[in-house]
Amino acid sequence: MTTTAPPAPGWHRGVTGTRARRTVARGVAIVGRSVAVFVPVFLVATFVTFALRSLSGLSPARIQLGESATPQAVAQVEAEWGLDRPFLVQYGDWFAGVLRGDLGTSWTNGADISTLIGLGLSVSLSIALFALLIGVVAGFALGTAAALRPATWLDRSVTGFVTLISVMPAFVVGILLVTVFAVGLGLFPSAGYAPAEQGIGPWLAHITLPALALSLDVVADVARQLRSSLIAAYRENYVTGALVRGLSPRRVFFTHVLRNGIGPALATLGLKFPALVGASVVTEWIFGLQGFGRFANDSAQTGDVPAVQGVLVVSIVLVVTFNLVVNLVLARVTPASQRGV
């Protein structure tokens, strides 16, 4: 008769420590790959962004003096802005400022662009993050419900609902929300923004309707992606084996199905969040908000090239940063990504 030796004392701590080191190593590898991609992309993108001024033919002199300005007056104003220097010298000075967080000065009002973008970004980030939260929670609930009851009335109802909301423009939803909940019922303010420093209640009251209007597309995409991937995960052999071994449906869902099926839905968020921040111009107009998207639109309309350049730089940073966060979450949550699949 043979006996199995008991595990050595502290082996649990050793296994836990090994797993923690592997998790940290995966995170460091993902950050390293992201930085390796980000640096050249950022250099090329900033160079192209700065070249917009030369390609556009716009000048601060034309904005300040008008189209009838004399060549001497135009040359004088451009010299004051340093535009008479060689292109690469201008780019070097501008890029050095970008690395310091200095995005330059507005051609239209002489204000600091970093400050202007910061004010608009605080509004748009508040709305985008709240819209993302609504989209994730509602999309997760709908997608999971449909996947757990495939080919039933519940599945068909969820599919029909998310198809309907996916084709509804955000500005139409915004108008309906204002009409019903702000004007009709008086439950929310119809316009304006209150910073969080003035109180969480007023802040949430002002961002709820815009966030709801922007969240429907996120709800639809998350629900569709999650439903499809969960149904596919349920058909895998390892899930069948887990059920045969007698594991509870709840444990099978959270341990095997969800962890392997949540990846596509998380990847969708990497594309949705930057769009929520920058593509909400019409929604911001409806709710009377001076956000990041509206600032970008106003700057483009007035020909304020430094402001547009600042918007593009911030957009690039937002896209890369949020996708890095999504990749880190994927590496931590989904087994497939941990294997490098």
Phi, psi and omega in degrees: 000128182256148178239149179267129181292140178293152179297147181296148178301138177084007182293329177299317180295324179295316179296316179298319179295321178296317179296320180296319179294322178294320178297316179296319180297319177297317179298317179296320179296319180294316179297318179298316179295321180295319178295320180298327177278321187293318187300306179294322178298318181295319179297313180295316183295319179291324178295314179296320179298316181291329180291350180301324182297314180293322181289327183283334183075008180280157182211144176297334179294321180294326180287318185277325186255343182092171183289341182271009182294146179284156178302325180294318180293320178298315180297323180293315180295318180295327176293323178297327179271000179076019183275359178270358180276165177302150185302313183294328176293317177299316181296318179300315179295318180294317181294322176298320176296321178300317179296333177272355184089011179260110183264008176100193185238141181292138176288332188276321184230001178072012181278159178288124185292324178301319179293315180298316179293322179299320179295314179290325183291326178298322177292309184293322178295321178300312182291317183295317180294321178292319177297321178295319178298314177299315181297319181292313182295309181292317179295321178297315181296314182292315180296320179293316179300317180292322182290327180285341179230063183293147177061028176245178178297327179294314179299315180294322179295315179296316180299317178295321181294313182291330175294320179295311184288338181288338181259003179271117179299144183298325182289328176292315177298320179298316179297318179296318180295318178296316181298317186277305191270336180262305182281313184288303185265342179066027182276335182225154173294146183278341183200169176094176182215139176241120179299156181297336179296337179276358179129141182294323181300303177300324179298311179295322180298323183279335183260352185295308182295314176300321180294319177299317180298323182275343188279342187299320179295322178294316178304313183296314183292316180297316181298315181294314181296317183292318179301311183297315183288325178291318177298318178296321180294323179296337181273356181286154182294325182293331176288317177300317178297321179295321178292321178296324179288354175095012177293146182292149178304324179297314181293320178299319182295309186283327185276321187247306188290307185296315182296327180271344183254352186276348185304307181300324179293320178293320179298327178299324182295331178298333177268331187283320187298310177301325179294323178296324182288317190257346187251029185248035185299310183295319179298320178295324176296316182299318184263012176062042183251137175259079183260191183295316180296318180291323177297318178298317180295315179297320180295319179293322181295324182271356181075025180278085187299315178302323178293318178296319177298318178297320178298317180295319179297314179296322178298318178299314180297319179298314181299311183294316182296314183292322177293327175296316178299316180298318179296321177295318178295318178300317180295329181278327189265313191265129179298325182299318181291331179292332178274358180085015181284000000 
